[in-house]
Amino acid sequence: MEAVWDNLQFIVSQLRVRDLLDMALVWVVVYRVLVLIRHTGTVQMLSGLGVMAIAYLGSIWLELFTFNWILEKFFNNLFLIVVILFQGEIRRALAHIGSNRSSLGASYVEETHIIEEISKVRRAWRKSAWAP
């Protein structure tokens, strides 16, 4: 038990703020993907991909060369397949991110006010002697 405690202390002593930020970002991404999967009904597609992965491992273990070759070609193009399967969800997620591009919690009225203030400062700067 003491060895476990020593290892834990060593790990904690080696952590940097950047590592904690990295772990937090990974946690947020994984959480959002799981929420997306849960709310869009994509569980069936992901379970199908899981069955394909198990079949691929089985084909390696049983030395089924032709079946393994077909599944290998399938998994080589997995990124493209996932993009095609989840294009609707990806589009909605990107639209959601795009709609919140600059707000960071600000309302539409606050954003409009900020833009107006920036415009006023820009006009005043152009009228001043400092403008090029």
C-alpha positions as CSV (number, residue, x, y, z in Angstrom):
1,M,0.0,0.0,0.0
2,E,2.9,2.3,0.7
3,A,4.3,1.8,-2.8
4,V,0.9,2.9,-4.3
5,W,1.0,6.0,-2.1
6,D,4.6,6.8,-3.2
7,N,3.7,6.4,-6.8
8,L,0.7,8.7,-6.4
9,Q,2.8,11.3,-4.7
10,F,5.3,11.1,-7.5
11,I,2.7,11.5,-10.2
12,V,1.1,14.5,-8.5
13,S,4.5,16.1,-8.0
14,Q,5.2,15.9,-11.8
15,L,1.8,17.5,-12.8
16,R,2.0,20.9,-14.5
17,V,-0.9,23.3,-15.0
18,R,-0.7,22.5,-18.7
19,D,-1.3,18.8,-17.9
20,L,-4.3,19.7,-15.9
21,L,-5.6,21.9,-18.7
22,D,-5.0,19.1,-21.2
23,M,-6.9,16.6,-19.0
24,A,-9.8,19.0,-18.6
25,L,-10.1,19.6,-22.4
26,V,-10.0,15.9,-23.1
27,W,-12.7,15.4,-20.4
28,V,-14.9,18.1,-22.0
29,V,-14.6,16.7,-25.5
30,V,-15.3,13.1,-24.4
31,Y,-18.3,14.3,-22.3
32,R,-19.7,16.3,-25.2
33,V,-19.3,13.4,-27.6
34,L,-21.1,11.1,-25.2
35,V,-23.9,13.5,-24.8
36,L,-24.2,13.9,-28.5
37,I,-24.3,10.1,-28.9
38,R,-27.0,9.8,-26.2
39,H,-29.2,12.5,-27.6
40,T,-29.0,11.7,-31.4
41,G,-29.6,8.0,-31.3
42,T,-26.3,7.1,-32.9
43,V,-25.8,4.3,-30.4
44,Q,-26.9,1.7,-33.0
45,M,-24.3,3.0,-35.5
46,L,-21.5,3.0,-32.9
47,S,-22.5,-0.5,-31.8
48,G,-22.3,-1.6,-35.4
49,L,-18.8,-0.2,-35.6
50,G,-18.0,-2.1,-32.4
51,V,-19.2,-5.3,-34.0
52,M,-17.0,-4.6,-37.0
53,A,-14.0,-4.0,-34.7
54,I,-14.6,-7.3,-32.9
55,A,-15.0,-9.1,-36.3
56,Y,-11.6,-7.5,-37.3
57,L,-9.9,-8.8,-34.2
58,G,-11.5,-12.2,-34.7
59,S,-10.3,-12.3,-38.3
60,I,-6.8,-11.7,-37.1
61,W,-7.0,-14.3,-34.4
62,L,-8.6,-17.0,-36.7
63,E,-6.3,-16.0,-39.6
64,L,-9.1,-15.3,-42.0
65,F,-6.9,-13.4,-44.5
66,T,-9.5,-12.3,-47.1
67,F,-12.1,-11.2,-44.5
68,N,-9.3,-9.4,-42.6
69,W,-8.2,-7.6,-45.8
70,I,-11.7,-6.3,-46.4
71,L,-12.1,-5.1,-42.8
72,E,-8.7,-3.6,-42.9
73,K,-9.7,-1.5,-46.0
74,F,-12.9,-0.5,-44.2
75,F,-11.0,0.7,-41.1
76,N,-8.4,2.5,-43.2
77,N,-11.3,4.7,-44.4
78,L,-13.0,4.9,-41.0
79,F,-12.6,8.7,-40.7
80,L,-14.4,9.3,-43.9
81,I,-17.1,6.8,-43.0
82,V,-17.6,8.4,-39.6
83,V,-17.9,11.9,-41.2
84,I,-20.5,10.6,-43.7
85,L,-22.5,8.7,-41.1
86,F,-22.5,11.7,-38.6
87,Q,-22.7,14.6,-41.1
88,G,-26.0,15.8,-39.7
89,E,-24.7,15.9,-36.2
90,I,-21.4,17.4,-37.2
91,R,-23.3,20.2,-39.1
92,R,-25.5,20.9,-36.1
93,A,-22.5,21.0,-33.7
94,L,-20.6,23.4,-36.0
95,A,-23.7,25.6,-36.4
96,H,-24.0,25.7,-32.6
97,I,-20.4,26.6,-32.2
98,G,-20.6,29.2,-35.0
99,S,-23.7,30.8,-33.4
100,N,-21.7,31.3,-30.1
101,R,-18.5,32.5,-31.8
102,S,-17.9,35.7,-30.0
103,S,-20.5,35.9,-27.2
104,L,-18.7,34.1,-24.4
105,G,-21.8,34.5,-22.3
106,A,-22.7,38.0,-23.7
107,S,-26.2,38.6,-24.9
108,Y,-27.1,39.9,-28.4
109,V,-27.7,43.4,-26.9
110,E,-24.4,43.4,-25.1
111,E,-22.6,42.3,-28.3
112,T,-24.3,45.1,-30.3
113,H,-23.3,47.6,-27.7
114,I,-19.7,46.5,-27.8
115,I,-19.6,46.7,-31.6
116,E,-21.1,50.2,-31.5
117,E,-18.5,51.3,-28.9
118,I,-15.7,49.9,-31.1
119,S,-17.1,51.8,-34.1
120,K,-17.2,55.1,-32.1
121,V,-13.6,54.7,-31.0
122,R,-12.6,53.9,-34.5
123,R,-14.3,57.0,-35.9
124,A,-12.8,59.2,-33.2
125,W,-9.4,57.8,-33.9
126,R,-9.7,58.5,-37.6
127,K,-10.6,62.1,-36.9
128,S,-7.7,62.6,-34.6
129,A,-4.2,63.6,-35.5
130,W,-2.9,60.1,-34.8
131,A,-4.7,58.5,-37.7
132,P,-2.6,57.7,-40.8
